Amino acid sequence: MRRRTFVRSTLAAAALSRVALRPQQAHAKPPSLRFGQPFAFSFDGLIERARKLAAQPYKSPYKPMPEVTSRIDYEVHGQIKWRTDNCLFVDAPPTTYPVTFFHLGQFFPKSVKMHELRGGQAREVLYSPDYFQMPADSIARKLPGDAGFAGFRLQESKKRNDWRTQDWIAFLGASYFRTIGALNQYGLSARGIAINTTASKGPEEFPDFTEFYIEPAATDKDPVIVHALLDGPSIAGAYRFTCHRIKTGVTTEIQNVLFLRADIEQLGVAPLTSMYWFGENDRGYRVDWRPEVHDSDGLAIWNGAGERIWRPLNNPGRVVTSSFLDKKPKGFGLLQRDRNYEHYLDGVNYDKRPSVWIEPLSDFGEGSVKLIEIPTDDEIHDNIVAFWTPTAPAKKGSELRYHYKLHWLADEPTPATNVAHVAATRVGRGGEPGKPRPPRGHAKFVVEFEGKPLDTLSLAPNEKLAAEITSGSGKISYVFVEPVGSTKRWRLQFDLQYTGNDPIELRAFLKRGQQTLTETWLYQFEPR
């Protein structure tokens, strides 16, 4: 039941990863945008609004005519295109980023208020169906005049000839947002907050960004500032996003102030949501014709003690929550390390999906990085979640503040230079080469490492590298370490003899004497 709840709730975010996010140019100039009356706005004022909101009973956002929005499905929604001649900030200097808006639909039925913010003055952007190109008989035309928008996106700088069809960040559905990262491809999503994703009591909550205030960048070298009001059954909050389009990808710096309406069993700070169906380490027989299908292939952690950790993702047989205890983490994220197109062999650009690294800019204190893996049998479901959970209980009446940055890049923004990273993880049947394969209960693990200092390693004659391996249960055997052919990689191989069906936690790294040469490889092996 937990999986079904989660998959349904994330469908709004996942839907856009399977369709084009591109608006179309209008053939005729649409009417000018209409605005509400201007009013003074500040982030401090938004914080006070969130504080007062949390002291009041929760009220669900406006859902205009559900009998209409429920019929704006994938196909109908795809026929509704924003007229890019009339973007917000289209009158600004040519180096700024125009804003386009998403229409309501089956997966995005809640109205979100959009505001232009200039010089401390805000004006609401008033909805009109005339802002969109849509068929004359579209069911969307039956929505009322105050229907509002579902979300928004930032187009590329107007100095680019393709700005009308190319966008780089999108906010759509609950508190979800995504960017194209370094390789111009949408993939995993971030959220404003996660609540009770795998809590023992009650369903998961999905608070909404109910209002946005968008301030234009002065030039394409400057950030776009976005303020947002968050509201949900257990929480209210004020957010400030500093969205920067940089040469190496996108960064989103986030400051938030959260006010708790109720006790929260599991609070997820800086949550990421991704998809992992299968990869090199757990591809089943005849699952699919492609070698790998995933938006992310591992969780990376740089903990407060300075240890670098890599945990390959799994598609487990049941919902699995892994906790990595820490204090003052330096960073963590869901990464797509495998950039080899030959490992995917399809046209949806899994090799270009962004990696997202979370850099705390305030003291996160004591807590844990949570990794939640949910069974899936298709790539249309986002089944991976990662976030930070503080150790301190999230109690009603609490005020919490966080400041962090999300780096949407091809890899970590500060990759380790003193230890090599995990380049591949493979799992197969155990056994000694040249001898009959043992029965069930033996598994072989092959872990490859690359990068400094391994790629410049000079060993004395007959000198060998050692492996430090620990297992939660079972027996380790057939351990050896070797260079990988003509590459600069090194390979660790070992067998695990096990009994029963309980998951087994594995941990390994390479060393030379007392010198640690690689990041720590963690793996949860699930006998099947």
N, C-alpha and C positions, 0 to 999 in steps of 0.2 A: 504493500500500500504506500509505503514511503517513496518508493521509486516512482510510482504513478503520479503521486502528488507533485514531486519535484519536477518530473518531465513535463507535466502539463503546465506548471507555473513558469518554466523556462522556455516554453515554446515561443513566446513573444520575442524573446531575445534570439533564439536559435533560428527563427523563421527568416530573418534578414540575412543570415550567413549563407543561405541557399538561394537567394535571389539578388538581382542587381539593386544597388542602392542609388542609382543614377537618375536624377530628374531629366526632363526633356525641355528643349528650347521651344517656346511658344511660336506659333505661326502668325499670331496677331497680338499686339500689345494689350495686356490685360488692364483692368482698372487699377489705379494706384492703391497701395495698402492703406487701410483705414486704421486709425489709432484711437485709443481712449484718451481721457484727459491726463495731462502730465502730473506727476506727484514726486515728492522728494524720496530718494532711496539711499540706503546705506547698509553695509553688511551688519553693523551693530544693530540697526533697526530690524533687520531680518532675524537676527538672533533673538531679540526681544519678542518678536512675533512667534517664533518657534517655542520660546519659553511659555508664553501665554497659551499657545495651542495645546501644549502638553498637559496643561492644568484643566483642560476641558475634555468632555467625552469625545471619543473619536467619531468622525463623520466621514463616510466613504466619499471619494471624489465623484463629481458629476459624470453620469453615464447617459448621454442623450440617446433616446430611442433605441434601446437594446435590440428591439425587433428589426431595426434597420442595420445597425452595425454588425449584428450576427450574420448578416447575409453578405457583408463585404469580405469575402474570403480571399484566399491567396490570389486567385485569378482576377477577381474584381478589383482588389486593391492594386494589383499590378498595372491596371489600366488608368489609374489616377496619378497624374504627373504634375508636379509643381511647374508653374510657368516661370522660367528663370529670368525673363525680362523684368520681373518684379520682385526680386529677392530683397530681403531686408539688408540694408547697407549697400545696395547697388549704387547709390549716389555718392558713396564714400570714395576716397582716393583709389586708384587702380591697383594699389599694392595690398589692399585689405581683403578680407575673406567674407564674401556674401553668405547670407543665411537662407536656407530653404526649410520648409516645414512638411511634416508627415501628416497625412490624412488619417482620421479615425478608421478603424476596421475591426474585424472579428477578433484579432489577437491584441488589438490596441483600442479598447472601447472607452477608456477614460479620458475625459477632457483635461488638458494641461494648459494653463495660462502662460502665454508667451509675452515677454516685454522687451522693448528696445530700451537700452540704458545709455544715456549720454550726459556727461557733465553732472552727474548726481541726480538727474531727472529720468524717471521711468515712464513709459507709455505702453499700455497693453496693445498688442497687435490683434485686431479684431478679425474673426474668421469670416470668410466668404467662399462659397464654392467656385466663384469666378477666378480665384487665384490658381485653380487647378485645371488642367486639361483632363476631361473625362467624357466618356460617351454620353450622348444626349439622353439615353434611357438608363443611365447608371442609377442604381438604388441609392447611392450616396447623395443624390440631389434631393432626397426626401428628408435629410437631416435638417433640424431647425437652424436658424440664423446664429444662434449662440453656441453651436456645436463645439467650437474650439478645435485645437490641433492635438495630435497624439505625441509629437516630438519634433525635433529639429536636427539639422546637420549643418556643418560648415563646409562650404565649397572651397576649392583651391583658390589661391590668389588670382585676382582678375587680370594680372599681367600674363597669366598663362592662357593660351588660346583655347585650351580644353576645360576651362574652369566650370563651364555649364554642366559638364558631364562627369566631373571628378570631384569627389568630396573626401574629407580626411578624418572627420569625427562625427559620430551620430549618437544622440540621446533618444532612446525610444523604449518604452515598456517599463513599468514600475520604476526602479532606480537604475536601470541598465544603461551602459554607454560603451562604445567601442571605437577604435581607431584603426587606420590602415597600417600602422606601424612603419617599418623601414622598407618593406618590399611591396607597398601599395596593394595590400590584400587584407580584407577584413577576416577575422577569425574569432578568437575567444573574446569574452565580454568581461567588463568590470561592473560592480554595483556600488551604490552608495553605502549600503549596509546589508548584512545577512542576519536573520533572526530565526533561531530554532530550526536550522536546516536538518539536524538529526537529533533534536531534543527528544527526551523520553516522554514528555507530556505535551499534548497539543500539536496542531499542525504548524508547518512552516509559515511564517508571515513574509509578505512582500510589500514593504512600505513603498509609497509612490513619491516621486518628485512631482509636486502639484503645480509649482510655479517656477518659471525660469526668467532670469534677467540677464540679457546678453549685451555686453559692452564691446564695441568693435576694437580691433587692433589698429594702432596708428599706422603701422606698416606691416608687411609680411615678415619682418624680423621681430616683431613684437607679439606678445601673447594676446589671445582673446580671453577676456574675463567673463566667466559665467557664474552667476549666483543661482542657487536653487533652494526651495523650501521643501523639506521632506516631511511626510506625514504617514502614520500607520497606526494600527490598533495599540501597539505598545510603545511607540516612540514618535517624537517629532524632532526636527533638526534643521539647522541652517548650514549650507555648504557654499564654499567659494572655490571654483575651479580656475586655475591658471593654465590655459591650453596653449601649448607652444608647438608650432610646426617647425621642426628642425631638419637639417640635411640628413641626419641619421635615423629619422623616424618622427615620433611624437612624444611629448611629455605632458602629463596632466598633474599639476601640483594641487593637492586638495587640503583645505582647512575646513574642519567641521566642528560644530558644537551640537551635542546631542542631549535631549531631555527625555527621560524615561517615564512613560505613563504607568507602566506596570513592571513587575519583576520579569526579567528575561533569563531563561535558563541557559541559552547559548547565544552569545552576542558575537557576531562575526565582523571584524573590522577589516577594511580594505579587501573585500571579497572578490575573487576571480572565478569565472565560470567557463568551462571549456568542454571539449569533446574528445574522448579517446575510445575508439572501437577496438582496434587491434594494431599491434606493431610487431617488430622483429622478435620481441620477447614472449609474446603470448598469442600468436596467430593460430587459430584452430584449423583443422583440416577442412578444406572446401568451404570456408566461411564466405569468401569473396574472391573475385579474380585478381584483385589488386594486392600487392605485397603488404601495404600498410595504409591505414585510414585513421588519421587523428589531427586535431588542431594543435595539440600539445603532446609532448612525449615524456615530460618529467617535471618534478618539483625540485627546484634548487633552493638551498638555504645557506645563508652566511650567518651563522649564529653569533651570539654575543661573546662567546669564547674565541671566536675567530676561525672556527672549523667550517670548511666548505663541504656541503652535503649534496648528493644527487640521489633522488629517489625516482626510478622509472615508474611510469603510470601502469596501472592494470585495469582490465575489465573483469571485475571479480564475479563470482557466482552469487554474491549477496552484497548488500550495502556494507561497506567497510569504512570506518573512521579511524584514521591514524593521527596521533598527536605527537608533536615534536616539541618537548618542553624547552623553554629558553628564557633568557632575561636580557632585555635591551638588544633585540636582534638588529643586525646590520642590514639585513634585507632578505627577501625571499620572492619567489615568483614561479609561474608556470611557463616553461620554455618549450620552444620547438627547435631542438638542436639539429635534427636531421634535415639538411637542406638539399639532399640529393634527389632530384626529380625521378631518377630511375627507381627509387624506393616507393614511389606512389603511382606513377604511370597513368594518371587521369588528367582531366582538364579543369579541375577546380582549385588548383594551386595550393595543395596542402604543404608543399615545400616552401611556400612564401608566407605562411601564416605567422603573425607577429608573436614574439615572446614578450611577456610583461613582467617586469621586475619592480617590486615594491620597495622603496627606500624610505624608512622612517625618518622624519625630520623633527619629530618630538620624541620624548622618552616613552616607549611602549610598555616599559616596566616588565613585570613578570607575567608569563602566560605561555601560550603554545601556538605553533603553526598547526592548523588543522587541515588535513587532506581527506576529502570525502570522495569515495569512488562508488559509483552506482552501476549495476549491471545494465547493459544495453545490447540490443541486437541490430542496431542500425546507426548510421551516421547522422540522422536527423535529430538525435537527442543530445542535449548537453548533459553529460553525466559525471563531470568532474568539478569539484569545488575546492578552493583553498582560501583560507583567511586566517587572521590573527584573533585569538580569543584570550582576553585578559583573565588572570587568575582571580582577581577580585570579583565578587558577585555583582551582577548588573541589577541593582535594586531600584524599585519605584522611587521617583523623586531625585535620582542621581543626575548630575550634569557631567558629561564627558567631553573632552576635547582631544582631537587628533589632528596631526599635521604630517602628511607623507606625500611622496611623489611616485607616480606610475611612469615607468619608462617603457614605451611601446617600441621595441627595437628588434633586431635580428638575434641578439644575444644579451647577456648581462651587460649593464653599462660599466661595471668594474670587474671584469673577469679576473680570476686568480692568476698570478704570474709565478707563484712559488710552488703550486701543485698542479699536476695535469688533471684534465677533466675526463669524465666518462664519455666515451664516444659511441659505445654500443653495448647492449645487453642481450644475450641470447640464452635460451633455455631449451634443453633437449633431454633425451633418454641418457641415463648414466651408464657407466661401464668402462672397462679398460679396453683400449683399442686392440683389435686382433683377437679378442676373446668373446664368447657368447654374451649377449646382452642380458643383464639381470632382469628378474621379474619386476613388477610394479613395486615402487618403494625406493627407486634410485633416480635422481635427476642430476643432469650436468648443467653447470652454469659457466658461461663464457662472457667475461667482461673485458672490454677493450678501453684503454686509456690513451690519450694523446695530449700534446702540448708541453710547455716547459714544466719541469726540467727534464722530462723524459726524452724530448726530441734532440737534446744536446748532451745526452748522457754518454760518458766514456767509462767503460768498465775495464777493470784489470783482467788479465787472462784467468779464466775459470771463475771469475766473480759472477754471482747471480743475485738477482733481486728477490726479496722475500715478500710474502703476502701475510697480512694480519686478517684472519677470518674468524668471525664468531657467528654462532647459530643459536637461536632460541631453543631448539631441540634437534634431535637427530645426530648423525655422525658425519663429519667432513673427511673426505679422502681424495686421492688422486690429484693432489694440488701441484700445479707447476706454473711458472711464469716464463714467457718467451716473447721476443720481438715478433712482430707480424710482418713477415716477408720483407718486401722492399720499402714498406711504409715506415713512418716514424712512430707507429703505434706499438704499445705493449699489451699483451693479452694475459689475463689471469683465467685459469681453468680449475674447476674443482667439482667434485661430486658431493651430493647430499643424500645420505641414506636415511629414510624417514619411515614412520608408521602412523597410521591414522589419517584423518582428514582435516585436522586443525591447521590454520595458517602458521607459517614458520617465518620468523624475522631473521634476516641475514644482514651481515655487515662486513665490509671488506675494504682494504686499501693496500697499496704497494709501498714498500719502504726499502731503504738501503741502510743497513745498520739501524741506527736510531732516527734516521732522517725520513720523514714522511714525504713521499713523492707524488701522491695523488689525492684528490678529494675523496671523501668517504662515500662509498657506494652502499646504499641501503636498498633492501628488496623484501617485499612480503610475498613469500611463495605460498600459493594455495594449491594443495594437492587436489587433483580432479580425477 
